[in-house]
Amino acid sequence: MDNHSYNFPSDCTPLTNCKSGRKPGSTVINMHGSGGKKPPRDYLIWSLCNTLYVNFCCLGFMALIYSIKVRFVQNGALAQESSDKAKWYNILAAGWNMLIPLLLLVILVLLLIHLGTTQGSFDFFGEDGFQNFLKLFSWQTERD
């Protein structure tokens, strides 16, 4: 396009005010959003923590899948449903993640209490109890 073929009106040139009655137009961009509503929470950090820690029955992994799905779904109702599922999978995973170590701790305490009350080679808290216990795992045999 050559410069001589296009002429601006003399009263309205670019980057200046128009002297005629015309007003410069405005640009409107319509965004396809949720109409001012906040997007549903995705619980992504919570899901990552549950996935990396114990992750019993893959509950944390399921929560992570739904958390990622919330970010990529365009439908508001489906995003809210995925957010709710991610929240409940996270609650279940967090419950199991706290329950399993507590059960192991209780079993360890009960085992130590039981071993402390028995007599003989398993008596940890008595005289020479720990030494007798270690003898069970030694490979050396006593010579006559």
Short mmCIF file of the C-alpha atoms (twelve columns), coordinates in Angstrom:
data_MODEL
# 
_entry.id   MODEL 
# 
loop_
_atom_site.group_PDB 
_atom_site.id 
_atom_site.type_symbol 
_atom_site.label_atom_id 
_atom_site.label_alt_id 
_atom_site.label_comp_id 
_atom_site.label_asym_id 
_atom_site.label_seq_id 
_atom_site.Cartn_x 
_atom_site.Cartn_y 
_atom_site.Cartn_z 
_atom_site.pdbx_PDB_model_num 
ATOM 1   C CA . MET A 1   0.000   0.000   0.000  1 
ATOM 2   C CA . ASP A 2   1.496   3.225   -0.934 1 
ATOM 3   C CA . ASN A 3   1.296   6.397   1.139  1 
ATOM 4   C CA . HIS A 4   -0.269  8.533   -1.580 1 
ATOM 5   C CA . SER A 5   -3.354  6.359   -2.003 1 
ATOM 6   C CA . TYR A 6   -4.647  6.737   1.569  1 
ATOM 7   C CA . ASN A 7   -5.391  10.145  2.972  1 
ATOM 8   C CA . PHE A 8   -6.512  10.967  6.497  1 
ATOM 9   C CA . PRO A 9   -9.250  13.516  6.873  1 
ATOM 10  C CA . SER A 10  -7.641  16.846  7.553  1 
ATOM 11  C CA . ASP A 11  -9.651  17.479  10.708 1 
ATOM 12  C CA . CYS A 12  -8.926  14.070  12.356 1 
ATOM 13  C CA . THR A 13  -5.388  12.753  12.235 1 
ATOM 14  C CA . PRO A 14  -3.972  9.861   14.221 1 
ATOM 15  C CA . LEU A 15  -2.933  10.562  17.846 1 
ATOM 16  C CA . THR A 16  -4.707  13.912  17.876 1 
ATOM 17  C CA . ASN A 17  -8.184  15.054  18.806 1 
ATOM 18  C CA . CYS A 18  -10.731 15.140  16.039 1 
ATOM 19  C CA . LYS A 19  -11.986 18.617  15.283 1 
ATOM 20  C CA . SER A 20  -15.177 17.325  13.780 1 
ATOM 21  C CA . GLY A 21  -18.108 16.032  15.804 1 
ATOM 22  C CA . ARG A 22  -16.773 12.473  15.748 1 
ATOM 23  C CA . LYS A 23  -15.496 11.032  18.968 1 
ATOM 24  C CA . PRO A 24  -12.813 8.370   19.012 1 
ATOM 25  C CA . GLY A 25  -14.298 4.920   19.525 1 
ATOM 26  C CA . SER A 26  -13.496 2.615   22.386 1 
ATOM 27  C CA . THR A 27  -12.513 -1.015  22.241 1 
ATOM 28  C CA . VAL A 28  -14.620 -3.504  24.152 1 
ATOM 29  C CA . ILE A 29  -13.379 -7.034  24.771 1 
ATOM 30  C CA . ASN A 30  -15.975 -9.561  25.870 1 
ATOM 31  C CA . MET A 31  -14.430 -12.173 28.112 1 
ATOM 32  C CA . HIS A 32  -16.170 -15.514 28.497 1 
ATOM 33  C CA . GLY A 33  -15.837 -15.720 32.249 1 
ATOM 34  C CA . SER A 34  -17.925 -16.861 35.126 1 
ATOM 35  C CA . GLY A 35  -19.822 -13.585 35.353 1 
ATOM 36  C CA . GLY A 36  -17.927 -12.226 38.352 1 
ATOM 37  C CA . LYS A 37  -18.135 -15.425 40.385 1 
ATOM 38  C CA . LYS A 38  -14.977 -16.747 41.969 1 
ATOM 39  C CA . PRO A 39  -13.671 -19.979 40.455 1 
ATOM 40  C CA . PRO A 40  -13.961 -23.050 42.677 1 
ATOM 41  C CA . ARG A 41  -10.972 -23.971 44.854 1 
ATOM 42  C CA . ASP A 42  -8.711  -26.651 43.456 1 
ATOM 43  C CA . TYR A 43  -6.916  -27.824 46.661 1 
ATOM 44  C CA . LEU A 44  -3.796  -28.536 44.586 1 
ATOM 45  C CA . ILE A 45  -1.179  -28.060 47.336 1 
ATOM 46  C CA . TRP A 46  -3.162  -30.234 49.757 1 
ATOM 47  C CA . SER A 47  -3.499  -32.901 47.055 1 
ATOM 48  C CA . LEU A 48  0.244   -32.850 46.360 1 
ATOM 49  C CA . CYS A 49  1.024   -33.289 50.048 1 
ATOM 50  C CA . ASN A 50  -1.412  -36.198 50.345 1 
ATOM 51  C CA . THR A 51  0.008   -37.795 47.190 1 
ATOM 52  C CA . LEU A 52  3.618   -37.587 48.354 1 
ATOM 53  C CA . TYR A 53  2.907   -38.730 51.915 1 
ATOM 54  C CA . VAL A 54  1.592   -42.252 52.738 1 
ATOM 55  C CA . ASN A 55  -1.028  -42.151 49.864 1 
ATOM 56  C CA . PHE A 56  -3.069  -45.080 51.202 1 
ATOM 57  C CA . CYS A 57  -5.233  -46.690 48.467 1 
ATOM 58  C CA . CYS A 58  -4.203  -43.891 46.054 1 
ATOM 59  C CA . LEU A 59  -6.637  -41.455 47.692 1 
ATOM 60  C CA . GLY A 60  -4.097  -38.637 47.418 1 
ATOM 61  C CA . PHE A 61  -3.553  -39.404 43.743 1 
ATOM 62  C CA . MET A 62  -7.301  -39.303 43.070 1 
ATOM 63  C CA . ALA A 63  -7.479  -35.950 44.855 1 
ATOM 64  C CA . LEU A 64  -4.618  -34.697 42.691 1 
ATOM 65  C CA . ILE A 65  -6.419  -35.745 39.503 1 
ATOM 66  C CA . TYR A 66  -9.587  -33.895 40.498 1 
ATOM 67  C CA . SER A 67  -7.566  -30.867 41.622 1 
ATOM 68  C CA . ILE A 68  -5.913  -30.614 38.223 1 
ATOM 69  C CA . LYS A 69  -9.259  -31.176 36.510 1 
ATOM 70  C CA . VAL A 70  -10.700 -28.111 38.294 1 
ATOM 71  C CA . ARG A 71  -8.096  -25.909 36.614 1 
ATOM 72  C CA . PHE A 72  -8.724  -27.169 33.093 1 
ATOM 73  C CA . VAL A 73  -12.511 -27.592 32.992 1 
ATOM 74  C CA . GLN A 74  -14.374 -24.687 31.376 1 
ATOM 75  C CA . ASN A 75  -17.829 -25.653 32.652 1 
ATOM 76  C CA . GLY A 76  -18.514 -24.024 36.039 1 
ATOM 77  C CA . ALA A 77  -20.771 -26.796 37.364 1 
ATOM 78  C CA . LEU A 78  -18.316 -29.536 36.408 1 
ATOM 79  C CA . ALA A 79  -15.443 -27.556 37.940 1 
ATOM 80  C CA . GLN A 80  -17.402 -27.197 41.205 1 
ATOM 81  C CA . GLU A 81  -18.159 -30.933 41.243 1 
ATOM 82  C CA . SER A 82  -14.475 -31.749 40.688 1 
ATOM 83  C CA . SER A 83  -13.540 -29.311 43.460 1 
ATOM 84  C CA . ASP A 84  -15.909 -31.049 45.873 1 
ATOM 85  C CA . LYS A 85  -14.514 -34.474 44.959 1 
ATOM 86  C CA . ALA A 86  -10.936 -33.234 45.392 1 
ATOM 87  C CA . LYS A 87  -11.841 -31.860 48.828 1 
ATOM 88  C CA . TRP A 88  -13.410 -35.125 50.013 1 
ATOM 89  C CA . TYR A 89  -10.595 -37.286 48.638 1 
ATOM 90  C CA . ASN A 90  -8.157  -34.991 50.443 1 
ATOM 91  C CA . ILE A 91  -10.109 -35.345 53.692 1 
ATOM 92  C CA . LEU A 92  -10.112 -39.141 53.374 1 
ATOM 93  C CA . ALA A 93  -6.415  -39.242 52.438 1 
ATOM 94  C CA . ALA A 94  -5.462  -36.921 55.311 1 
ATOM 95  C CA . GLY A 95  -7.448  -39.076 57.737 1 
ATOM 96  C CA . TRP A 96  -5.657  -42.218 56.603 1 
ATOM 97  C CA . ASN A 97  -2.326  -40.390 56.547 1 
ATOM 98  C CA . MET A 98  -2.762  -39.549 60.228 1 
ATOM 99  C CA . LEU A 99  -4.308  -42.877 61.234 1 
ATOM 100 C CA . ILE A 100 -1.600  -45.201 59.896 1 
ATOM 101 C CA . PRO A 101 1.346   -43.624 61.787 1 
ATOM 102 C CA . LEU A 102 -0.783  -43.419 64.942 1 
ATOM 103 C CA . LEU A 103 -1.607  -47.125 64.665 1 
ATOM 104 C CA . LEU A 104 2.070   -47.969 64.162 1 
ATOM 105 C CA . LEU A 105 2.977   -45.893 67.213 1 
ATOM 106 C CA . VAL A 106 0.322   -47.624 69.336 1 
ATOM 107 C CA . ILE A 107 1.518   -51.044 68.180 1 
ATOM 108 C CA . LEU A 108 5.121   -50.122 69.004 1 
ATOM 109 C CA . VAL A 109 4.184   -48.882 72.481 1 
ATOM 110 C CA . LEU A 110 2.104   -51.990 73.181 1 
ATOM 111 C CA . LEU A 111 4.934   -54.190 71.961 1 
ATOM 112 C CA . LEU A 112 7.438   -52.460 74.227 1 
ATOM 113 C CA . ILE A 113 5.075   -52.714 77.188 1 
ATOM 114 C CA . HIS A 114 4.516   -56.393 76.513 1 
ATOM 115 C CA . LEU A 115 8.221   -57.089 76.107 1 
ATOM 116 C CA . GLY A 116 8.947   -55.129 79.270 1 
ATOM 117 C CA . THR A 117 6.595   -57.267 81.348 1 
ATOM 118 C CA . THR A 118 7.843   -60.652 80.144 1 
ATOM 119 C CA . GLN A 119 10.649  -62.533 81.841 1 
ATOM 120 C CA . GLY A 120 13.586  -64.074 80.095 1 
ATOM 121 C CA . SER A 121 15.473  -63.134 76.977 1 
ATOM 122 C CA . PHE A 122 12.898  -60.552 75.841 1 
ATOM 123 C CA . ASP A 123 13.023  -58.487 78.994 1 
ATOM 124 C CA . PHE A 124 14.231  -55.124 77.636 1 
ATOM 125 C CA . PHE A 125 13.961  -53.199 80.848 1 
ATOM 126 C CA . GLY A 126 15.382  -55.775 83.236 1 
ATOM 127 C CA . GLU A 127 18.993  -56.624 84.023 1 
ATOM 128 C CA . ASP A 128 20.860  -57.693 80.869 1 
ATOM 129 C CA . GLY A 129 17.564  -57.777 78.954 1 
ATOM 130 C CA . PHE A 130 18.810  -55.933 75.899 1 
ATOM 131 C CA . GLN A 131 22.011  -57.998 75.799 1 
ATOM 132 C CA . ASN A 132 20.002  -61.216 75.892 1 
ATOM 133 C CA . PHE A 133 17.792  -59.898 73.111 1 
ATOM 134 C CA . LEU A 134 20.828  -59.123 70.934 1 
ATOM 135 C CA . LYS A 135 22.118  -62.655 71.449 1 
ATOM 136 C CA . LEU A 136 19.102  -63.905 69.509 1 
ATOM 137 C CA . PHE A 137 20.432  -62.207 66.389 1 
ATOM 138 C CA . SER A 138 24.129  -62.993 66.742 1 
ATOM 139 C CA . TRP A 139 25.680  -65.560 64.399 1 
ATOM 140 C CA . GLN A 140 28.300  -66.694 66.804 1 
ATOM 141 C CA . THR A 141 27.680  -69.902 68.643 1 
ATOM 142 C CA . GLU A 142 28.902  -70.551 72.151 1 
ATOM 143 C CA . ARG A 143 31.678  -73.063 72.394 1 
ATOM 144 C CA . ASP A 144 31.789  -75.553 75.209 1 
# 
